Amino acid sequence: MYGLIWRVLPGPWASKFIMAVGLLAGAAALLWFFAFPAISPHMPFNDGAVDIEGAGAGSSGGGSGEEGASGTPEEEAPPGGEGASEGGG
């Protein structure tokens, strides 16, 4: 196939090479801008194997119920902050 294209192109080796590169670039552009966008809706690339909306245990997305609706743990930190020590010393 490539030999046939090479024999059909006119001119010396350098002009055949330039025309062959041009044909290759033209074919790639046609595929990139016309063919691939036309078949994209029919391809399964964006179809997931897991149903995302039905995968969680609740609407918050938490799995074990340890987190509240805001996504933070239900247990709050002590009033002194995280760096406060319990001992007096």
ZAPALO-349327 format. One record per residue: x, y, z of N, C-alpha, C in turn. Coordinates in nm, 2 decimals, m for minus. Atoms other than C-alpha are relative to their C-alpha. Example, Ala and Ser with C-alpha at 12.3 -4.5 7.8 and 13.67 -1.06 7.14 Angstrom:
<lolum <0.09 m0.12 0.00> <1.23 m0.45 0.78> <0.09 0.12 0.00>>
<lolum <m0.09 m0.11 0.00> <1.37 m0.11 0.71> <m0.08 0.11 0.08>>
//
This chain:
<lolum <0.08 m0.12 0.00> <0.00 0.00 0.00> <0.09 0.13 0.00>>
<lolum <m0.08 m0.12 m0.01> <0.27 0.25 0.10> <0.09 0.01 m0.12>>
<lolum <m0.08 0.00 0.12> <0.48 0.15 m0.19> <m0.08 0.05 m0.12>>
<lolum <0.09 m0.05 0.11> <0.19 0.21 m0.43> <m0.01 0.15 0.01>>
<lolum <0.01 m0.14 m0.02> <0.14 0.56 m0.28> <0.13 0.07 m0.04>>
<lolum <m0.13 m0.06 0.03> <0.52 0.63 m0.31> <0.02 0.00 m0.15>>
<lolum <m0.02 0.00 0.15> <0.52 0.52 m0.68> <m0.10 0.09 m0.07>>
<lolum <0.09 m0.09 0.06> <0.21 0.73 m0.76> <0.03 0.15 0.01>>
<lolum <m0.04 m0.14 m0.02> <0.35 1.05 m0.62> <0.10 0.04 m0.10>>
<lolum <m0.10 m0.05 0.11> <0.53 1.26 m0.89> <0.12 0.07 0.07>>
<lolum <m0.12 m0.07 m0.03> <0.87 1.41 m0.87> <0.11 m0.08 0.06>>
<lolum <m0.11 0.07 m0.06> <1.20 1.33 m0.71> <m0.03 m0.04 0.15>>
<lolum <0.01 0.06 m0.13> <1.26 1.17 m0.37> <m0.05 0.11 0.11>>
<lolum <0.03 m0.11 m0.10> <1.25 1.50 m0.17> <m0.15 0.05 m0.01>>
<lolum <0.14 m0.04 0.02> <0.91 1.61 m0.32> <m0.10 m0.11 0.04>>
<lolum <0.09 0.12 m0.04> <0.76 1.26 m0.27> <m0.01 0.00 0.15>>
<lolum <0.00 0.01 m0.15> <0.87 1.27 0.10> <m0.09 0.12 0.05>>
<lolum <0.08 m0.11 m0.05> <0.71 1.62 0.15> <m0.15 m0.03 m0.03>>
<lolum <0.14 0.03 0.03> <0.39 1.51 m0.02> <m0.06 m0.11 0.08>>
<lolum <0.05 0.11 m0.09> <0.37 1.19 0.18> <m0.02 0.05 0.14>>
<lolum <0.02 m0.05 m0.14> <0.42 1.38 0.51> <m0.13 0.09 0.00>>
<lolum <0.12 m0.08 0.01> <0.14 1.62 0.39> <m0.12 m0.08 0.00>>
<lolum <0.11 0.10 0.00> <m0.09 1.33 0.31> <m0.03 m0.06 0.14>>
<lolum <0.01 0.06 m0.13> <m0.02 1.18 0.65> <m0.06 0.10 0.10>>
<lolum <0.06 m0.10 m0.09> <m0.09 1.51 0.83> <m0.15 0.03 m0.04>>
<lolum <0.14 m0.02 0.04> <m0.41 1.56 0.63> <m0.09 m0.11 0.04>>
<lolum <0.08 0.12 m0.05> <m0.53 1.21 0.71> <m0.02 0.01 0.15>>
<lolum <0.01 m0.01 m0.14> <m0.46 1.27 1.08> <m0.09 0.11 0.04>>
<lolum <0.09 m0.11 m0.03> <m0.64 1.60 1.08> <m0.14 m0.03 m0.03>>
<lolum <0.13 0.05 0.03> <m0.94 1.45 0.91> <m0.06 m0.09 0.11>>
<lolum <0.04 0.09 m0.11> <m0.95 1.18 1.18> <m0.03 0.08 0.12>>
<lolum <0.00 m0.07 m0.12> <m0.89 1.42 1.46> <m0.12 0.09 0.01>>
<lolum <0.10 m0.10 m0.01> <m1.14 1.69 1.37> <m0.14 m0.05 m0.05>>
<lolum <0.13 0.04 0.06> <m1.42 1.49 1.19> <m0.04 m0.14 0.05>>
<lolum <0.04 0.13 m0.02> <m1.41 1.12 1.24> <m0.01 m0.03 0.15>>
<lolum <0.00 0.03 m0.15> <m1.32 1.09 1.62> <m0.12 0.08 0.07>>
<lolum <0.12 m0.06 m0.07> <m1.58 1.36 1.73> <m0.13 m0.06 m0.04>>
<lolum <0.13 0.06 0.05> <m1.85 1.19 1.52> <m0.02 m0.14 0.07>>
<lolum <0.02 0.13 m0.06> <m1.79 0.84 1.68> <0.01 0.01 0.16>>
<lolum <m0.02 m0.01 m0.15> <m1.72 0.98 2.04> <m0.12 m0.03 0.08>>
<lolum <0.12 0.03 m0.08> <m2.08 0.96 2.16> <m0.04 m0.15 0.00>>
<lolum <0.03 0.15 0.01> <m2.09 0.59 2.06> <0.10 m0.08 0.07>>
<lolum <m0.10 0.08 m0.07> <m1.78 0.49 2.25> <m0.02 m0.01 0.15>>
<lolum <0.03 0.02 m0.14> <m1.80 0.35 2.60> <0.11 0.05 0.10>>
<lolum <m0.11 m0.05 m0.09> <m1.50 0.55 2.75> <m0.05 0.06 0.13>>
<lolum <0.05 m0.06 m0.12> <m1.71 0.74 3.00> <m0.11 m0.08 0.07>>
<lolum <0.09 0.09 m0.07> <m1.93 0.45 3.10> <0.07 m0.06 0.12>>
<lolum <m0.06 0.06 m0.11> <m1.84 0.35 3.45> <m0.06 m0.14 0.03>>
<lolum <0.05 0.13 m0.04> <m1.87 0.00 3.59> <m0.08 0.01 0.13>>
<lolum <0.07 m0.01 m0.13> <m2.01 0.13 3.92> <m0.09 0.12 m0.01>>
<lolum <0.10 m0.11 m0.01> <m2.32 0.34 3.97> <0.04 0.10 0.11>>
<lolum <m0.05 m0.10 m0.10> <m2.18 0.65 4.15> <m0.11 0.04 0.10>>
<lolum <0.11 m0.05 m0.08> <m2.52 0.78 4.28> <m0.05 m0.10 0.10>>
<lolum <0.05 0.10 m0.09> <m2.62 0.45 4.43> <0.10 m0.07 0.08>>
<lolum <m0.11 0.07 m0.07> <m2.28 0.35 4.57> <0.01 0.03 0.14>>
<lolum <m0.02 m0.04 m0.14> <m2.29 0.54 4.90> <m0.11 m0.06 0.09>>
<lolum <0.11 0.04 m0.10> <m2.48 0.44 5.22> <m0.10 0.11 0.02>>
<lolum <0.10 m0.11 m0.02> <m2.65 0.78 5.23> <0.03 0.11 m0.11>>
<lolum <m0.02 m0.11 0.09> <m2.67 1.10 5.04> <0.13 0.08 0.03>>
<lolum <m0.12 m0.07 m0.03> <m2.37 1.24 5.22> <0.13 m0.06 m0.05>>
<lolum <m0.11 0.07 0.06> <m2.14 0.98 5.07> <0.08 m0.07 0.11>>
<lolum <m0.08 0.07 m0.10> <m2.02 0.85 5.41> <m0.04 m0.15 0.00>>
<lolum <0.02 0.15 0.01> <m1.99 0.47 5.44> <m0.05 m0.06 0.13>>
<lolum <0.03 0.07 m0.12> <m2.01 0.38 5.81> <m0.09 0.08 0.10>>
<lolum <0.09 m0.08 m0.09> <m2.22 0.67 5.96> <0.08 0.07 0.11>>
<lolum <m0.08 m0.07 m0.10> <m1.93 0.81 6.17> <0.01 0.15 m0.03>>
<lolum <0.00 m0.14 0.04> <m1.95 1.13 5.98> <m0.14 0.06 m0.01>>
<lolum <0.13 m0.06 0.02> <m2.23 1.38 5.98> <m0.02 0.05 m0.14>>
<lolum <0.03 m0.04 0.14> <m2.39 1.55 5.68> <0.10 0.10 m0.05>>
<lolum <m0.10 m0.09 0.05> <m2.12 1.81 5.67> <0.13 m0.06 m0.04>>
<lolum <m0.13 0.07 0.04> <m1.84 1.55 5.62> <0.10 0.01 0.12>>
<lolum <m0.10 0.00 m0.11> <m1.68 1.62 5.96> <m0.04 m0.10 0.10>>
<lolum <0.04 0.10 m0.10> <m1.67 1.37 6.25> <m0.10 0.06 0.10>>
<lolum <0.10 m0.04 m0.10> <m1.96 1.39 6.50> <0.06 0.04 0.13>>
<lolum <m0.07 m0.04 m0.12> <m1.72 1.40 6.79> <0.08 0.13 m0.02>>
<lolum <m0.07 m0.12 0.02> <m1.59 1.75 6.84> <0.12 0.00 0.09>>
<lolum <m0.12 m0.01 m0.07> <m1.25 1.85 6.97> <m0.03 0.06 0.14>>
<lolum <0.02 m0.06 m0.13> <m1.22 1.95 7.34> <0.02 0.15 m0.01>>
<lolum <0.00 m0.15 0.01> <m1.26 2.33 7.41> <0.13 0.06 0.00>>
<lolum <m0.13 m0.06 m0.01> <m0.89 2.38 7.47> <0.07 0.00 m0.14>>
<lolum <m0.06 0.02 0.13> <m0.81 2.29 7.10> <0.08 m0.12 0.00>>
<lolum <m0.07 0.12 0.01> <m0.59 2.02 6.98> <0.13 0.00 0.08>>
<lolum <m0.13 m0.01 m0.06> <m0.27 2.14 7.15> <m0.01 0.00 0.15>>
<lolum <0.01 m0.01 m0.14> <m0.42 2.16 7.50> <0.03 m0.14 0.07>>
<lolum <m0.02 0.13 m0.07> <m0.30 1.90 7.75> <m0.10 m0.02 0.11>>
<lolum <0.10 0.03 m0.10> <m0.53 1.73 7.99> <0.06 0.01 0.14>>
<lolum <m0.06 0.00 m0.13> <m0.28 1.72 8.27> <0.04 0.15 0.04>>
<lolum <m0.03 m0.13 m0.04> <m0.18 2.03 8.47> <0.15 0.02 0.02>>
<lolum <m0.14 0.00 m0.04> <0.19 2.01 8.44> <0.11 0.04 m0.08>>
//
